[in-house]
Amino acid sequence: MSIHHVPDPHPGTLSLRTLPALPGNAALVRPLTTFIGRDDDLKVVGELLDRDDVRLVTVTGPGGVGKTRLATQVAGQIEDSSANSVVSVSLAAVRDPRLVPGTIASSLGMQDVAGQMTIDRLANSCHNLRLLIVLDNLEHLLESAPDLAALLQRCPGLTFLCTSRTRLDIGGEHIHPLSPLSLAHSVDLFKQRAQAIAPAQPVTDNHGADIAEVCRRLDGLPLAIELAAARASVLSPRAMLARLDDRLSLLSTGRRDAPGRHRGLREAIAWSYDLLSESDQRLFRRLAVFMGGFTLEAAGAVAGDGKDVLAGIASLEANSLIGLTSADDDEARFAMLETIREFALERLRASGEEAAMLQRHADHIADVCNGTEWAFWLPEGVQKLDRVELELANIRSALSWLKRTGDVETLLRLAGSLGPLWTSRGYGREGQEALEWGLALPDYVSASIRTLATRVLSWIIDSHGGQYRALVLAQHAHSLAKDTGDLENIAKSLIMSGVAAVSLDRLDLASTYLESALDVLGSLKDESWTRIATYVVVFQLGSIALVKGEIDRADDRFRSALALQGSGEESFVAGSHAIKGLGHVARARGDNLRALREYQAALRFTLVTRHVRELTHLLGAVAGALSGSGHYERAARLFGAAEALCERIASTFDTMFEEQRALGLPEPWASSRPILGPVEVLHRPLQDEDAAQRPVTLDAELVAIWWAEGRLLTLDEAVALALAEPGATFVTTELPAGLTVRENEVLRLLAEGKSNRAIADTLFLSPRTVERHVLHILAKLGCGTRTAAAARVIRHGLA
């Protein structure tokens, strides 16, 4: 019996609900401060969103007026008071309108799929959902409005709540202009924030007139008021008022066509800026080149000329010009509010340093990402990939700048180093676009960089189903490497050629490439990656043997790969492939319980790497082994969970079992449809001609219920179910998906066979309202028909 050294996935530190860890703000972030005023705005926007005929609400107003805060408060109340799903998508760091659909998809946990537009993928995934999406900071992305309109037309349960300085100007849009706070609420805001900043200097009634005048001069803009209140520890309200008067006079010659409230905000930020020391001002404006945040190390490298910037960062944070967004044992992360960053960027341009800082920023990001290509195979590499993913907004900004300046060498070095990010974390289209842009330019890029970029482009395209082009690119990379005698790149290009040839079912050709790669690897002494590369080659050769039906040879190859994998700190956390291969070998030999153990071990490895595509396929593999062992209920639930995850990451469901089909094993389900709906029959694999071993047909309605329940499992629950002992049972004690009280009432009457009209009469509702409730119920339960939903109620004893 083989023993696999499985790294501890550290339960409790890894949230499976958020795999893969994406930079988008999918979860609604609840502010830590009290919401002041805006009762009328809350009511109006909330009532608009509650209407069936309103699908798009845009909160407009100048920067700093509180659009984001209002939208968050409204969305939070909707999330608290109903079963509707609420998703928040911050667009401040996105500069290309074409990326808006992809950013929304990423926030929903979806990944790229070959041959399918992002809009189509979003529409298909959201069609049956009742979902409120908050789109924050849309004013610079107005060209994405047609895409948003198309989504609304195709997804009847989808609603957008947007914040923008200008309207979107598309059909069905309802505008809510947001005015500044009233004077009374402005004073309340100032007092509360000042008291939090300087509790030892309480605000008294004697300060009331001065505070009111400060708020009036700041035009009731919440951000400006909070910036002023941040100085409460060093300035009295009267001193603030005097300094604010000076600033108003200084800036009164600015653009006269700019809104007065916008000038007031600019003055408030300029006032805080002018209070800084010269060195802090320089640091502040240089930090404007960062998108999506920065660490102390990054701030020092880019904005501090390599010097320690801790004191300056502390000063900026104390003045509310930057904020701490996250902190752990390793490093703290900071960011600017977008309005403040725009002000800092203006100051940077005026200083004449903008181009130099943007280039320094791009060079730094390229250095940070260097060495990521093979990183995810090693324990410390997973953390590196996580850190790199946090820099996605900065990576996008750097790539954009490098395109503008024509620095193709740095662009290809940066994009080429990020193969695992592009392929395993769902950003393949962006990586492909950057690499293709750089490779299309003349050949003045160094051969090693061009080889790297070509090989990684092959990797991306292969993972998206373009195997023929992937093979051509890999062969071209091999040719480039041979011309320069670069043995490392020769070996890596041969491996990619073999991978693409396997995908094309050109097994003999693939074996030739992979065996050649082994020969080259044997002549290299660099232990930092050759052992990993050898492992990849050996388990690929095992997969080829498996598909050819050479089961014993496949077994030997997979075990040889495991021997290379090592144990402890030297083990490969992405070593699930060889263990999964042993599971396939066990299934081919009819030992489904052994296969289950191997798949479960591989699953534990995959939890560490957070490779969601591999994780999803392993859930399906576990389901197949369970089905083959006669554990049909658990198998059906896991098939349902895997199907739902496939839709989420835009994978192809029926590719999970290519190895089993190639071995002549029966399908784990009878239907040939990969994703279109629940299967009707589960089969046991045939071991012999004994009638007792022939396929067992189950009740189709019962299988549909199990399958639908599996689709509603969280990733935590699906993994727990997959890792449980074979004889474990899974019992649902209550209806999942958070049905409201009213929806439960409608569901019980539906189970009694009542029509929509009869339900409406019983509950004193309109038929249209009942119809809407039924649609929501079916979507939440994952049931395609009223009959399936009714069967589920009966199964749970609720009717």
Secondary structure by P-SEA (a helix, b strand, c coil): cccccccccccccccccccccccccccccccccccccaaaaaaaaaaaaacccccbbbbcccccccaaaaaaaaaaaaaacccbbbbbbbccccccccaaaaaaaaaabbbbbccccaaaaaaaaacccbbbbbbccccccccaaaaaaaaaaacccbbbbccccccccccbbbbbbbbcccaaaaaaaaaaaaaaacccccccccaaaaaaaaaaaacccaaaaaaaacccccccaaaaaaaaaaaaaaaccccccccaaaaaaaaaaaaaaaaccaaaaaaaaaaccccccccaaaaaacccccccaaaaaaaaaaacccccccccccbbbbbccaaaaaaaaaaaaaacaaaaaaaaaaaaaaaaacccccccccaaaaaaaaaaaaaaaaaaaaaaaaaaacaaaaaaaaaaacccccccccaaaaaaaaaaaaaaccccccaaaaaaaaaaaaaaaaaacaaaaaaaaaaaaaaaaaaacaaaaaaaaaaaaaaaaaaacaaaaaaaaaaaaaaaaaaccccccaaaaaaaaaaaaaaaaaaacaaaaaaaaaaaaaaacccccccccccaaaaaaaaaaaaaacaaaaaaaaaaaaaaaaaaacaaaaaaaaaaaaaaaaaaacaaaaaaaaaaaaaaaaaaaccccccccaaaaaaccccccccccccccccccccccccccccccccccccaaaaaaaaaaaaaccaaaaaaaaaccccbbbbbccccccccaaaaaaaaaaaacccaaaaaaaacccaaaaaaaaaaaaaaaccccaaaaaaaaaaaccc
